[in-house]
Amino acid sequence: MVLSRSTESLDRAETLPLYAEQGVEHVWLLDPIAKTLEARAYPESGRWREVRVYEGDVCVRVAPFDAIELPLAALSRPPKTG
């Protein structure tokens, strides 16, 4: 999920619990302005836990897609326009 300053608290307080109810086990919280990727997992304990926070110009391997390496800068880059 891409975080927005205007909806970040809503995403964390309301959207994450909805994802858990639907059986989602992994969530990436991407902040394109801060250029961070927060990986969270929903284990059997019933609470989201922070797995790791990545920041800067690094390449990451993050579950459940950890078979591929992704450049964090490319995930944080604004989309190209027309």
KOLVO-742290 format. One record per atom (N, C-alpha, C): residue number from 1; x, y, z. Coordinates in nm, 3 decimals. Layout:
! residues N
<NUM; <X; Y; Z>>
...
//
This chain:
! residues 82
<1; <0.085; -0.115; 0.000>>
<1; <0.000; 0.000; 0.000>>
<1; <0.090; 0.122; 0.000>>
<2; <0.055; 0.220; -0.079>>
<2; <0.131; 0.345; -0.085>>
<2; <0.072; 0.441; 0.017>>
<3; <0.158; 0.487; 0.106>>
<3; <0.112; 0.576; 0.211>>
<3; <0.104; 0.719; 0.160>>
<4; <0.004; 0.787; 0.208>>
<4; <-0.015; 0.928; 0.179>>
<4; <-0.020; 1.001; 0.312>>
<5; <0.035; 1.119; 0.319>>
<5; <0.032; 1.195; 0.445>>
<5; <-0.112; 1.213; 0.496>>
<6; <-0.205; 1.229; 0.404>>
<6; <-0.344; 1.256; 0.444>>
<6; <-0.419; 1.130; 0.490>>
<7; <-0.371; 1.012; 0.452>>
<7; <-0.445; 0.889; 0.489>>
<7; <-0.362; 0.788; 0.567>>
<8; <-0.238; 0.821; 0.600>>
<8; <-0.150; 0.722; 0.665>>
<8; <-0.210; 0.667; 0.795>>
<9; <-0.260; 0.752; 0.882>>
<9; <-0.315; 0.702; 1.009>>
<9; <-0.438; 0.615; 0.985>>
<10; <-0.521; 0.650; 0.888>>
<10; <-0.638; 0.569; 0.852>>
<10; <-0.593; 0.433; 0.796>>
<11; <-0.493; 0.434; 0.710>>
<11; <-0.441; 0.309; 0.654>>
<11; <-0.392; 0.216; 0.763>>
<12; <-0.318; 0.271; 0.858>>
<12; <-0.263; 0.188; 0.965>>
<12; <-0.372; 0.142; 1.063>>
<13; <-0.463; 0.228; 1.097>>
<13; <-0.564; 0.195; 1.199>>
<13; <-0.682; 0.115; 1.145>>
<14; <-0.720; 0.137; 1.020>>
<14; <-0.839; 0.071; 0.967>>
<14; <-0.812; -0.027; 0.853>>
<15; <-0.723; 0.008; 0.762>>
<15; <-0.699; -0.078; 0.647>>
<15; <-0.623; -0.204; 0.686>>
<16; <-0.518; -0.191; 0.767>>
<16; <-0.442; -0.309; 0.808>>
<16; <-0.528; -0.413; 0.879>>
<17; <-0.616; -0.375; 0.972>>
<17; <-0.703; -0.475; 1.033>>
<17; <-0.797; -0.543; 0.931>>
<18; <-0.843; -0.468; 0.832>>
<18; <-0.927; -0.529; 0.727>>
<18; <-0.848; -0.631; 0.647>>
<19; <-0.723; -0.600; 0.615>>
<19; <-0.639; -0.695; 0.544>>
<19; <-0.622; -0.822; 0.626>>
<20; <-0.598; -0.807; 0.756>>
<20; <-0.581; -0.924; 0.843>>
<20; <-0.707; -1.009; 0.845>>
<21; <-0.823; -0.946; 0.854>>
<21; <-0.950; -1.020; 0.853>>
<21; <-0.967; -1.101; 0.726>>
<22; <-0.914; -1.053; 0.616>>
<22; <-0.927; -1.120; 0.487>>
<22; <-0.815; -1.223; 0.462>>
<23; <-0.726; -1.240; 0.558>>
<23; <-0.622; -1.341; 0.547>>
<23; <-0.493; -1.296; 0.482>>
<24; <-0.476; -1.166; 0.463>>
<24; <-0.351; -1.115; 0.407>>
<24; <-0.241; -1.135; 0.511>>
<25; <-0.130; -1.194; 0.469>>
<25; <-0.023; -1.225; 0.564>>
<25; <0.098; -1.133; 0.554>>
<26; <0.111; -1.062; 0.442>>
<26; <0.225; -0.971; 0.422>>
<26; <0.175; -0.839; 0.367>>
<27; <0.230; -0.730; 0.418>>
<27; <0.195; -0.597; 0.370>>
<27; <0.323; -0.516; 0.356>>
<28; <0.329; -0.442; 0.248>>
<28; <0.437; -0.345; 0.229>>
<28; <0.375; -0.207; 0.239>>
<29; <0.431; -0.123; 0.324>>
<29; <0.387; 0.015; 0.336>>
<29; <0.496; 0.102; 0.273>>
<30; <0.465; 0.155; 0.158>>
<30; <0.561; 0.233; 0.081>>
<30; <0.534; 0.381; 0.100>>
<31; <0.635; 0.452; 0.143>>
<31; <0.626; 0.598; 0.156>>
<31; <0.717; 0.658; 0.049>>
<32; <0.658; 0.704; -0.063>>
<32; <0.740; 0.754; -0.173>>
<32; <0.812; 0.885; -0.142>>
<33; <0.761; 0.962; -0.047>>
<33; <0.827; 1.088; -0.012>>
<33; <0.949; 1.061; 0.076>>
<34; <0.931; 0.978; 0.178>>
<34; <1.043; 0.943; 0.266>>
<34; <1.135; 0.838; 0.204>>
<35; <1.088; 0.777; 0.094>>
<35; <1.162; 0.671; 0.024>>
<35; <1.193; 0.555; 0.118>>
<36; <1.086; 0.507; 0.183>>
<36; <1.099; 0.393; 0.273>>
<36; <0.998; 0.285; 0.235>>
<37; <1.033; 0.163; 0.269>>
<37; <0.945; 0.050; 0.252>>
<37; <0.942; -0.024; 0.385>>
<38; <0.825; -0.029; 0.446>>
<38; <0.807; -0.098; 0.573>>
<38; <0.739; -0.231; 0.545>>
<39; <0.808; -0.340; 0.574>>
<39; <0.751; -0.473; 0.554>>
<39; <0.690; -0.520; 0.685>>
<40; <0.565; -0.568; 0.675>>
<40; <0.495; -0.620; 0.794>>
<40; <0.441; -0.758; 0.764>>
<41; <0.430; -0.839; 0.868>>
<41; <0.375; -0.974; 0.854>>
<41; <0.268; -0.993; 0.960>>
<42; <0.169; -1.075; 0.925>>
<42; <0.061; -1.106; 1.019>>
<42; <0.075; -1.252; 1.060>>
<43; <0.151; -1.277; 1.165>>
<43; <0.172; -1.415; 1.209>>
<43; <0.053; -1.467; 1.290>>
<44; <0.063; -1.589; 1.336>>
<44; <-0.045; -1.652; 1.411>>
<44; <-0.075; -1.581; 1.542>>
<45; <0.012; -1.494; 1.587>>
<45; <-0.010; -1.422; 1.714>>
<45; <-0.128; -1.326; 1.705>>
<46; <-0.171; -1.296; 1.582>>
<46; <-0.288; -1.210; 1.566>>
<46; <-0.259; -1.061; 1.565>>
<47; <-0.134; -1.024; 1.547>>
<47; <-0.098; -0.882; 1.540>>
<47; <0.002; -0.862; 1.428>>
<48; <-0.008; -0.748; 1.359>>
<48; <0.091; -0.714; 1.257>>
<48; <0.222; -0.690; 1.328>>
<49; <0.329; -0.746; 1.274>>
<49; <0.461; -0.718; 1.330>>
<49; <0.550; -0.661; 1.220>>
<50; <0.633; -0.569; 1.261>>
<50; <0.726; -0.509; 1.166>>
<50; <0.837; -0.609; 1.140>>
<51; <0.859; -0.639; 1.014>>
<51; <0.966; -0.731; 0.976>>
<51; <1.095; -0.652; 0.957>>
<52; <1.083; -0.544; 0.881>>
<52; <1.201; -0.461; 0.854>>
<52; <1.157; -0.333; 0.784>>
<53; <1.235; -0.228; 0.802>>
<53; <1.214; -0.103; 0.730>>
<53; <1.338; -0.082; 0.642>>
<54; <1.313; -0.062; 0.514>>
<54; <1.420; -0.037; 0.418>>
<54; <1.414; 0.110; 0.379>>
<55; <1.529; 0.169; 0.358>>
<55; <1.530; 0.309; 0.316>>
<55; <1.652; 0.338; 0.231>>
<56; <1.637; 0.441; 0.150>>
<56; <1.749; 0.485; 0.068>>
<56; <1.754; 0.415; -0.066>>
<57; <1.869; 0.422; -0.125>>
<57; <1.891; 0.368; -0.259>>
<57; <1.947; 0.227; -0.248>>
<58; <1.862; 0.133; -0.206>>
<58; <1.904; -0.006; -0.187>>
<58; <1.818; -0.099; -0.271>>
<59; <1.867; -0.219; -0.291>>
<59; <1.787; -0.323; -0.355>>
<59; <1.737; -0.414; -0.243>>
<60; <1.611; -0.455; -0.252>>
<60; <1.550; -0.531; -0.143>>
<60; <1.491; -0.662; -0.194>>
<61; <1.485; -0.758; -0.105>>
<61; <1.414; -0.884; -0.125>>
<61; <1.319; -0.895; -0.007>>
<62; <1.190; -0.885; -0.036>>
<62; <1.091; -0.878; 0.070>>
<62; <0.982; -0.982; 0.047>>
<63; <0.954; -1.061; 0.150>>
<63; <0.847; -1.162; 0.142>>
<63; <0.714; -1.092; 0.114>>
<64; <0.628; -1.153; 0.039>>
<64; <0.634; -1.287; -0.017>>
<64; <0.699; -1.292; -0.155>>
<65; <0.758; -1.184; -0.201>>
<65; <0.821; -1.181; -0.333>>
<65; <0.972; -1.174; -0.321>>
<66; <1.028; -1.242; -0.223>>
<66; <1.171; -1.233; -0.196>>
<66; <1.257; -1.312; -0.294>>
<67; <1.195; -1.378; -0.391>>
<67; <1.272; -1.447; -0.494>>
<67; <1.331; -1.348; -0.594>>
<68; <1.279; -1.227; -0.595>>
<68; <1.331; -1.125; -0.687>>
<68; <1.382; -1.005; -0.608>>
<69; <1.482; -0.943; -0.663>>
<69; <1.539; -0.824; -0.600>>
<69; <1.479; -0.701; -0.666>>
<70; <1.433; -0.608; -0.584>>
<70; <1.369; -0.486; -0.634>>
<70; <1.447; -0.364; -0.588>>
<71; <1.474; -0.270; -0.678>>
<71; <1.539; -0.146; -0.636>>
<71; <1.436; -0.054; -0.568>>
<72; <1.460; -0.021; -0.444>>
<72; <1.366; 0.062; -0.370>>
<72; <1.344; 0.197; -0.439>>
<73; <1.446; 0.251; -0.501>>
<73; <1.432; 0.380; -0.570>>
<73; <1.328; 0.372; -0.681>>
<74; <1.321; 0.259; -0.749>>
<74; <1.222; 0.243; -0.857>>
<74; <1.081; 0.235; -0.802>>
<75; <1.065; 0.180; -0.683>>
<75; <0.932; 0.172; -0.620>>
<75; <0.885; 0.308; -0.572>>
<76; <0.980; 0.393; -0.537>>
<76; <0.948; 0.525; -0.482>>
<76; <0.938; 0.634; -0.588>>
<77; <0.979; 0.604; -0.709>>
<77; <0.981; 0.704; -0.815>>
<77; <0.838; 0.736; -0.859>>
<78; <0.805; 0.863; -0.877>>
<78; <0.674; 0.897; -0.929>>
<78; <0.654; 0.843; -1.070>>
<79; <0.532; 0.808; -1.106>>
<79; <0.508; 0.755; -1.240>>
<79; <0.537; 0.860; -1.348>>
<80; <0.579; 0.813; -1.464>>
<80; <0.603; 0.903; -1.577>>
<80; <0.469; 0.950; -1.631>>
<81; <0.466; 1.074; -1.671>>
<81; <0.343; 1.128; -1.729>>
<81; <0.362; 1.150; -1.878>>
<82; <0.249; 1.134; -1.952>>
<82; <0.236; 1.152; -2.094>>
<82; <0.351; 1.190; -2.171>>
//
